[in-house]
Amino acid sequence: MKAELKKLILIIAVFLFIYFLPIGHARFDNAIMQSLNLIKWYAREHVLLCLIPAFFIAGAISVFVSQASVMKYLGAKANKFLAYGVASVSGTILAVCSCTVLPLFAGIYKMGAGLGPACAFLYSGPAINVLAIILTARILGFELGVARAIGAVSFSIVIGLLMHLIYRKEESQKADSVAAMPEESKSRKLWQNGLYFASMVAILVFANWAKPIQPDGAWAAVHSVKWIITIVSIVILFVFLILWFTKDDLAQWTASTWTYTKQILPLLLGGVIVAGFLLGTPSGEGIIPSKWVASMVGGNSLRANLFASIAGAFMYFATLTEVPIVQGLVSAGMGKGPALALLLAGPALSLPSMLVIRSVMGTQKTIVFVSLVILMATISGMIFGAL
């Protein structure tokens, strides 16, 4: 009887939702259009160039990297300096957004990486972007650029360590359960696997190499030949696959990649649609008026910093787009403290990424991780605003 009553309540709720849809109201209709615009842009700009290479890398990690090796270098009992050092600077190499880093995070976490190093990697991947930090310094000021750089690196380490400490008992049990795990047999040498992974990382990095501000310089030179480097990397990858991999290896890799795709992609796309509907895009507003956001981040109060951190955490920022958005908010009266808070919380998190993180490490750990990011961004904004 209770099951049937739940079905009836669900049917009534859906009916009422459809019946009272405010179609025809300008703000609602525009929010729908912004949501569709964002998901279309995301599909064109991120799925093919960012997510697909990331899915293949994640699949390769789960198949070709032994769990013993992951535990040795990134496990709960690994050398802390090495584990957190590698994780905290990964963004300088990857330069990916908060969504692209998710398959890579899922890959290393499921293979046995400690919660602390995995969370440090999860934050640093999108947060420590060299070009984004340079762009911040040039457009928003040198002080804000330096503060963002220092904050992003230190955040990744501190958040990782705090996650490890909060769940240290669980992490210790996980480490003990695999302490006696034997090293898996390898069909390829270490240098072969290294070159194989390097070719895939090169595809991910250079295919998404951002256009520089200045038309000259080393960054611009690389951008001008990014597709040549990407194509060469793809060719090299295929050569490696032909020379060093069996049909069974390729079948396992493909199956693992498909597993991550099924788990992550639907959540990401659904989250992007919701984020676009609520907060809009740089070209238009969502259901929440942008003037509300601007009015809440004026000055350097605790409320302004906290709101900037929360808003940044739920908004979706593609790589580098956070800078012109913050620039617009600063012009509308945003304080320098909330500006830093948004820059530290925004690129590392988004509503779509939260949905995926929850599917990987559970609701409780996701809430704790998101709360730590928001809390530290708020504190950093308060300190920076007071200086």
C-alpha positions as CSV (number, residue, x, y, z in Angstrom):
1,M,0.0,0.0,0.0
2,K,2.8,2.4,0.9
3,A,4.6,1.7,-2.4
4,E,1.4,2.5,-4.3
5,L,0.9,5.7,-2.3
6,K,4.5,6.8,-3.2
7,K,3.8,6.2,-6.9
8,L,0.6,8.3,-6.6
9,I,2.4,11.1,-4.9
10,L,5.1,11.0,-7.5
11,I,2.5,11.1,-10.4
12,I,0.7,14.1,-8.7
13,A,4.0,15.9,-8.2
14,V,5.1,15.5,-11.8
15,F,1.6,16.6,-13.0
16,L,1.7,19.7,-10.9
17,F,5.2,20.5,-12.1
18,I,4.2,20.3,-15.7
19,Y,0.9,22.1,-15.1
20,F,2.5,25.1,-13.5
21,L,5.5,25.4,-15.8
22,P,6.0,29.1,-16.2
23,I,6.5,28.8,-20.0
24,G,6.1,32.2,-21.6
25,H,7.8,34.1,-18.8
26,A,10.9,35.8,-20.1
27,R,13.2,34.8,-17.3
28,F,12.2,31.2,-17.3
29,D,12.3,30.9,-21.1
30,N,15.8,32.6,-21.2
31,A,17.0,30.3,-18.4
32,I,16.0,27.3,-20.5
33,M,17.8,28.7,-23.5
34,Q,21.0,29.4,-21.5
35,S,20.8,25.9,-20.2
36,L,20.7,24.5,-23.7
37,N,23.4,26.9,-24.9
38,L,25.7,25.7,-22.1
39,I,25.1,22.0,-22.7
40,K,25.7,22.6,-26.5
41,W,28.9,24.5,-25.9
42,Y,30.0,21.9,-23.4
43,A,29.4,19.1,-25.8
44,R,31.3,20.8,-28.6
45,E,34.3,22.2,-26.5
46,H,34.8,19.7,-23.7
47,V,33.5,16.2,-24.5
48,L,35.6,15.5,-27.6
49,L,38.8,17.3,-26.6
50,C,38.8,16.9,-22.8
51,L,36.6,14.2,-21.5
52,I,37.2,11.4,-24.1
53,P,41.0,11.6,-23.6
54,A,40.5,11.7,-19.9
55,F,38.2,8.6,-20.0
56,F,40.9,6.7,-21.9
57,I,43.6,7.7,-19.4
58,A,41.4,6.7,-16.5
59,G,40.6,3.3,-18.2
60,A,44.3,2.8,-18.7
61,I,45.1,3.5,-15.1
62,S,42.6,0.9,-13.9
63,V,43.9,-1.8,-16.3
64,F,47.6,-1.2,-16.8
65,V,48.7,0.4,-13.5
66,S,49.0,-2.1,-10.7
67,Q,47.2,-1.4,-7.5
68,A,50.4,-2.1,-5.6
69,S,52.2,0.7,-7.5
70,V,49.4,3.2,-6.8
71,M,49.5,2.2,-3.1
72,K,53.3,2.6,-3.1
73,Y,53.3,6.2,-4.3
74,L,49.8,7.5,-3.5
75,G,48.4,5.2,-0.9
76,A,47.5,6.1,2.7
77,K,51.0,4.9,3.9
78,A,53.0,6.3,1.0
79,N,55.7,8.9,1.5
80,K,53.7,12.0,2.3
81,F,56.2,14.5,0.8
82,L,56.1,12.5,-2.5
83,A,52.4,11.8,-2.6
84,Y,51.2,15.3,-1.8
85,G,54.0,17.0,-3.8
86,V,53.0,15.2,-7.0
87,A,49.3,15.7,-6.4
88,S,49.6,19.4,-5.5
89,V,51.4,20.5,-8.7
90,S,49.6,18.3,-11.1
91,G,47.5,21.2,-12.4
92,T,50.6,22.9,-13.8
93,I,50.9,20.0,-16.2
94,L,47.2,19.1,-16.9
95,A,45.5,22.5,-17.0
96,V,42.1,20.9,-17.0
97,C,38.7,22.0,-15.8
98,S,36.8,20.7,-12.8
99,C,35.0,18.1,-15.0
100,T,37.9,16.8,-17.0
101,V,39.9,15.9,-13.9
102,L,37.1,13.7,-12.6
103,P,37.8,10.5,-14.6
104,L,41.5,10.8,-13.7
105,F,40.6,11.2,-10.0
106,A,38.2,8.3,-10.2
107,G,40.9,6.1,-11.8
108,I,43.6,6.7,-9.1
109,Y,41.1,6.6,-6.2
110,K,39.5,3.3,-7.2
111,M,43.0,1.8,-7.8
112,G,43.8,2.4,-4.1
113,A,45.2,6.0,-3.9
114,G,44.9,7.5,-0.4
115,L,41.9,9.8,0.1
116,G,44.3,12.7,1.0
117,P,46.5,12.5,-2.1
118,A,43.5,11.8,-4.3
119,C,41.6,14.9,-3.0
120,A,44.8,17.0,-3.3
121,F,44.9,15.9,-7.0
122,L,41.2,16.5,-7.4
123,Y,41.5,20.1,-6.2
124,S,44.9,21.0,-7.8
125,G,44.1,19.6,-11.3
126,P,41.8,22.5,-12.3
127,A,42.9,25.1,-9.7
128,I,46.6,25.3,-10.5
129,N,46.5,26.4,-14.1
130,V,49.6,28.5,-15.0
131,L,47.9,30.4,-17.8
132,A,44.8,31.2,-15.6
133,I,47.0,32.5,-12.9
134,I,49.0,34.7,-15.3
135,L,45.7,35.9,-16.8
136,T,44.5,36.7,-13.3
137,A,47.6,38.7,-12.5
138,R,47.4,40.7,-15.8
139,I,43.7,41.5,-15.7
140,L,42.8,41.5,-12.0
141,G,46.1,42.7,-10.6
142,F,49.4,41.2,-9.6
143,E,48.5,40.8,-6.0
144,L,45.4,38.8,-6.7
145,G,47.3,36.6,-9.2
146,V,50.0,35.9,-6.6
147,A,47.4,35.2,-3.9
148,R,45.6,32.8,-6.2
149,A,48.8,30.9,-7.0
150,I,49.8,30.6,-3.3
151,G,46.3,29.8,-2.3
152,A,45.7,27.1,-4.9
153,V,48.9,25.2,-4.2
154,S,48.5,25.4,-0.4
155,F,44.8,24.5,-0.6
156,S,45.5,21.3,-2.4
157,I,47.9,20.1,0.3
158,V,45.9,21.3,3.3
159,I,42.6,20.0,2.0
160,G,44.2,16.6,1.2
161,L,45.8,16.4,4.6
162,L,42.5,17.3,6.4
163,M,40.6,14.7,4.4
164,H,43.2,12.1,5.4
165,L,43.0,13.1,9.1
166,I,39.2,13.2,9.2
167,Y,39.0,9.7,7.7
168,R,42.4,8.4,9.1
169,K,40.8,5.3,10.7
170,E,39.2,4.3,7.4
171,E,42.3,5.1,5.5
172,S,44.5,3.0,7.8
173,Q,42.1,0.0,7.4
174,K,42.2,0.3,3.7
175,A,46.0,0.5,3.7
176,D,46.3,-2.6,6.0
177,S,44.0,-4.6,3.7
178,V,46.4,-4.3,0.8
179,A,49.6,-4.1,2.7
180,A,50.6,-7.6,1.7
181,M,49.4,-7.3,-1.9
182,P,52.0,-8.9,-4.3
183,E,53.3,-6.9,-7.2
184,E,51.3,-7.8,-10.3
185,S,53.1,-9.3,-13.3
186,K,53.8,-6.9,-16.1
187,S,53.7,-7.6,-19.8
188,R,55.5,-4.3,-20.6
189,K,58.5,-2.6,-19.1
190,L,58.1,0.5,-17.0
191,W,59.5,2.8,-19.6
192,Q,57.1,1.5,-22.2
193,N,54.1,2.2,-19.9
194,G,55.6,5.6,-19.2
195,L,55.7,6.5,-22.8
196,Y,52.2,5.1,-23.4
197,F,50.8,7.3,-20.7
198,A,52.9,10.3,-21.7
199,S,51.5,10.1,-25.2
200,M,47.9,10.2,-23.9
201,V,48.6,13.1,-21.5
202,A,50.2,15.0,-24.4
203,I,47.0,14.6,-26.4
204,L,44.9,15.9,-23.5
205,V,47.2,18.8,-22.8
206,F,48.0,20.1,-26.3
207,A,44.5,19.5,-27.7
208,N,43.3,21.9,-25.0
209,W,46.2,24.4,-25.1
210,A,44.5,27.7,-24.5
211,K,45.0,30.7,-26.7
212,P,47.4,33.2,-25.0
213,I,46.8,36.8,-24.3
214,Q,49.8,38.0,-26.3
215,P,50.4,36.9,-29.9
216,D,54.1,36.2,-29.2
217,G,56.1,34.3,-26.7
218,A,56.6,30.6,-26.0
219,W,53.0,29.9,-25.0
220,A,51.8,31.5,-28.3
221,A,54.4,29.5,-30.3
222,V,53.1,26.2,-28.8
223,H,49.5,27.3,-29.5
224,S,50.3,27.9,-33.1
225,V,51.4,24.3,-33.6
226,K,49.1,22.6,-31.0
227,W,47.2,20.5,-33.6
228,I,50.5,19.3,-35.2
229,I,51.7,18.2,-31.7
230,T,48.3,16.6,-31.0
231,I,48.2,14.6,-34.2
232,V,51.8,13.5,-33.8
233,S,51.0,12.3,-30.3
234,I,48.0,10.3,-31.6
235,V,50.2,8.7,-34.2
236,I,52.8,7.8,-31.6
237,L,50.1,6.4,-29.3
238,F,48.8,4.1,-32.1
239,V,52.4,2.9,-32.8
240,F,52.8,2.0,-29.1
241,L,49.5,0.1,-29.2
242,I,50.5,-1.9,-32.2
243,L,54.0,-2.7,-30.9
244,W,53.3,-3.4,-27.2
245,F,49.7,-4.3,-26.7
246,T,47.7,-7.5,-27.3
247,K,44.1,-7.7,-28.4
248,D,43.2,-8.7,-24.8
249,D,44.9,-5.6,-23.5
250,L,43.0,-3.4,-25.9
251,A,39.7,-5.1,-25.0
252,Q,40.2,-4.6,-21.3
253,W,41.2,-1.0,-21.8
254,T,38.2,-0.3,-23.9
255,A,35.8,-2.0,-21.4
256,S,37.3,0.0,-18.5
257,T,37.1,3.3,-20.4
258,W,33.4,2.5,-21.2
259,T,32.7,1.9,-17.5
260,Y,34.0,5.3,-16.5
261,T,32.1,6.9,-19.4
262,K,28.8,5.4,-18.3
263,Q,29.4,6.4,-14.7
264,I,30.5,10.0,-15.2
265,L,29.2,11.4,-18.5
266,P,25.4,11.3,-17.7
267,L,26.0,13.0,-14.3
268,L,28.2,15.7,-15.9
269,L,25.8,16.5,-18.7
270,G,22.8,16.6,-16.3
271,G,24.7,18.9,-13.9
272,V,25.7,21.2,-16.7
273,I,22.1,21.6,-17.7
274,V,21.0,22.4,-14.2
275,A,24.0,24.9,-13.7
276,G,23.1,26.7,-16.9
277,F,19.4,26.9,-15.9
278,L,20.2,28.3,-12.5
279,L,23.2,30.6,-13.1
280,G,23.2,31.1,-16.9
281,T,26.3,31.6,-19.1
282,P,28.7,34.5,-19.7
283,S,26.4,35.5,-22.6
284,G,23.1,35.5,-20.5
285,E,21.4,35.1,-17.2
286,G,19.8,32.0,-15.7
287,I,16.8,31.9,-13.5
288,I,18.9,33.6,-10.7
289,P,19.4,37.3,-11.6
290,S,23.1,38.2,-11.9
291,K,22.4,41.4,-10.0
292,W,21.5,39.3,-7.0
293,V,24.9,37.8,-7.1
294,A,26.7,41.1,-7.6
295,S,24.8,42.7,-4.7
296,M,25.9,39.8,-2.4
297,V,29.6,40.0,-3.0
298,G,30.2,43.7,-2.5
299,G,32.8,44.7,0.1
300,N,34.9,42.2,2.1
301,S,32.5,41.1,4.8
302,L,32.2,37.5,6.0
303,R,28.8,37.2,4.2
304,A,30.3,38.4,0.9
305,N,33.3,36.0,1.1
306,L,31.1,33.1,2.1
307,F,28.6,33.8,-0.6
308,A,31.3,34.2,-3.2
309,S,32.8,30.8,-2.1
310,I,29.5,29.0,-2.3
311,A,28.4,30.6,-5.6
312,G,31.8,29.8,-7.1
313,A,31.7,26.2,-5.9
314,F,28.3,25.6,-7.6
315,M,28.9,27.5,-10.8
316,Y,30.5,25.8,-13.8
317,F,33.7,27.6,-15.1
318,A,35.4,26.4,-18.2
319,T,39.1,26.9,-18.2
320,L,40.0,30.6,-18.1
321,T,36.4,31.9,-18.2
322,E,36.4,32.6,-14.4
323,V,38.7,35.6,-15.0
324,P,36.4,37.7,-17.2
325,I,33.5,36.7,-15.0
326,V,35.3,38.0,-11.9
327,Q,36.4,41.1,-13.8
328,G,32.7,41.9,-14.5
329,L,31.7,41.3,-10.9
330,V,34.6,43.5,-9.7
331,S,33.4,46.3,-12.0
332,A,29.9,45.8,-10.4
333,G,31.4,46.4,-6.9
334,M,32.8,43.0,-5.9
335,G,35.5,43.2,-3.1
336,K,39.0,41.9,-3.6
337,G,38.5,39.3,-0.8
338,P,35.3,37.7,-2.4
339,A,37.1,37.9,-5.8
340,L,39.9,35.7,-4.4
341,A,37.4,33.4,-2.7
342,L,35.5,32.8,-5.9
343,L,38.7,32.2,-7.8
344,L,39.9,29.6,-5.3
345,A,36.5,27.8,-5.0
346,G,35.1,28.2,-8.5
347,P,37.5,26.5,-10.9
348,A,38.1,23.5,-8.6
349,L,34.4,22.7,-8.1
350,S,31.0,22.9,-9.9
351,L,27.6,21.4,-9.5
352,P,28.3,18.8,-12.2
353,S,31.6,17.8,-10.6
354,M,29.9,17.4,-7.2
355,L,27.5,14.8,-8.6
356,V,30.4,12.8,-10.0
357,I,32.5,13.1,-6.9
358,R,29.6,11.7,-4.8
359,S,29.3,8.7,-7.1
360,V,33.0,8.0,-6.6
361,M,33.6,8.5,-2.9
362,G,30.1,8.8,-1.4
363,T,27.9,11.5,-0.1
364,Q,29.6,12.2,3.3
365,K,33.1,12.5,1.9
366,T,31.8,14.8,-0.9
367,I,30.1,17.1,1.6
368,V,33.2,17.3,3.7
369,F,35.4,18.0,0.7
370,V,33.1,20.7,-0.7
371,S,32.8,22.2,2.8
372,L,36.5,22.4,3.3
373,V,37.0,24.1,-0.1
374,I,34.3,26.6,0.7
375,L,35.6,27.2,4.2
376,M,39.2,27.7,3.2
377,A,38.2,30.0,0.3
378,T,36.1,32.1,2.6
379,I,39.0,32.4,5.2
380,S,41.5,33.2,2.4
381,G,39.2,35.9,1.1
382,M,38.7,37.4,4.5
383,I,42.5,37.6,5.1
384,F,43.3,38.9,1.6
385,G,40.5,41.5,1.9
386,A,41.8,42.7,5.2
387,L,45.4,43.2,3.9
